[in-house]
Amino acid sequence: MRLEVNMKQYLALSIAALAAAGCTDTRPVEMSAEAQSRLAAELGDRVAGQPQSCVQMRDLGGNRSFGEGVILFTGTTGGTVYVNRPPAGCPEMTMGDALRTRTTTTQLCRGDIVEVFDPVNGMTRGGCGLGDFTPYRRVR
């Protein structure tokens, strides 16, 4: 028996597999005590705002990770930072790693895929889908 799959069938099967994977129960990645401590120190006296599904790219500066459970995006104004907890976790960015985003809009949104890579050799270490962006602002 010979199995033949045309391109339409292959595409339909691929989409179905991705949809099924998106429906699995994904719990937030647990952070180590050390990562939690570093994040708390970074947030300092900031207060969490309402989670947002998207953030304008122009409002984002740098980024860094706290274990595999949190990516912190630095805001460009007012000391705001955005905490993103990818639902299935994300490879930790170690010294020298960077985050590559691929979006066709001016926003970075929940569900967008990002890659952790080494900009020196171009090697990708992995990727993940983003969660909501929770802004943390300084109390005045």
C-alpha positions in Angstrom: 0.0 0.0 0.0 1.4 3.3 -1.0 0.6 6.4 1.0 0.1 9.5 -1.1 -0.6 12.9 0.4 -1.1 15.9 -1.8 -0.1 19.4 -0.7 -3.7 20.4 0.3 -4.0 17.3 2.6 -0.5 18.0 4.0 -1.4 21.6 4.8 -4.8 20.6 6.3 -3.1 18.0 8.5 -0.4 20.5 9.6 -3.0 23.1 10.5 -5.1 20.5 12.5 -2.0 19.4 14.4 -1.1 23.0 15.3 -4.7 23.7 16.4 -4.7 20.6 18.6 -1.4 21.6 20.1 -2.8 25.0 20.9 -5.6 23.5 22.8 -3.5 21.5 25.2 -3.4 22.4 28.8 -0.3 24.6 29.3 0.5 25.7 32.7 2.9 28.6 33.3 6.5 27.6 33.7 7.5 27.6 37.3 10.3 30.1 38.1 13.2 29.2 40.3 13.5 31.1 43.6 16.6 32.8 42.2 14.7 34.0 39.0 11.8 35.2 41.1 14.2 37.1 43.3 15.9 38.8 40.3 12.5 39.7 38.8 11.2 41.2 42.1 14.4 43.3 42.4 14.0 44.5 38.8 10.3 45.4 39.3 11.1 47.2 42.6 8.4 49.7 43.5 6.5 49.4 40.2 2.8 48.4 40.3 1.2 46.0 37.8 -1.3 47.4 35.4 -4.0 45.7 33.4 -2.6 43.0 31.1 -2.6 43.9 27.4 -2.7 41.6 24.4 -0.5 43.9 22.3 2.2 46.5 22.8 3.4 49.0 20.2 7.0 48.1 19.1 8.0 51.8 19.4 7.2 51.5 23.1 9.7 48.7 23.6 13.4 49.0 24.3 15.5 46.0 25.3 14.5 42.7 26.7 15.9 39.9 29.0 14.6 36.7 30.5 14.2 35.5 34.0 14.5 31.8 33.7 12.3 30.1 31.2 9.1 31.6 32.6 9.4 35.4 32.1 10.6 37.8 29.4 10.9 41.4 30.6 10.6 44.1 28.0 11.9 47.5 28.9 9.7 50.4 28.0 11.0 53.5 26.2 9.2 56.0 28.4 8.5 56.6 32.1 10.3 53.6 33.5 7.5 51.2 32.4 8.5 47.6 31.9 6.3 44.9 30.4 6.3 41.3 31.9 5.5 38.6 29.4 4.9 35.0 30.6 4.9 32.7 27.5 2.3 30.1 28.3 4.6 27.2 27.5 7.8 28.9 28.6 10.7 30.1 26.4 14.4 29.3 26.3 16.3 31.5 28.7 18.4 34.2 27.1 21.9 33.8 28.4 24.8 36.3 28.1 25.0 37.4 24.5 21.7 35.9 23.3 19.0 38.1 21.7 15.3 37.8 20.9 14.2 37.9 17.2 10.6 38.9 16.5 8.8 38.4 13.3 5.8 40.5 12.9 4.3 42.3 10.0 2.6 44.9 12.1 3.8 47.7 14.4 2.8 45.7 17.4 4.1 42.7 19.3 1.1 40.6 20.4 0.1 37.6 22.5 0.6 34.5 20.3 3.4 36.1 18.3 6.4 33.7 17.9 9.8 34.9 19.0 13.2 33.1 18.7 16.1 33.1 21.1 19.3 33.2 19.1 23.0 34.0 19.3 23.6 37.0 17.1 27.3 36.2 16.7 26.9 32.8 15.0 23.3 33.1 14.1 22.3 29.8 15.8 18.7 29.7 17.1 18.4 28.2 20.6 14.6 27.8 20.4 11.4 29.8 20.3 8.1 30.4 21.9 4.7 32.0 21.7 4.2 35.1 23.7 1.6 35.7 26.4 -0.1 38.9 27.5 2.0 41.9 28.3 1.6 43.2 31.9 2.8 46.8 32.3 4.5 47.7 35.5 4.7 51.4 36.2 6.5 53.3 39.0 4.3 54.7 41.8 4.5 58.5 42.0 
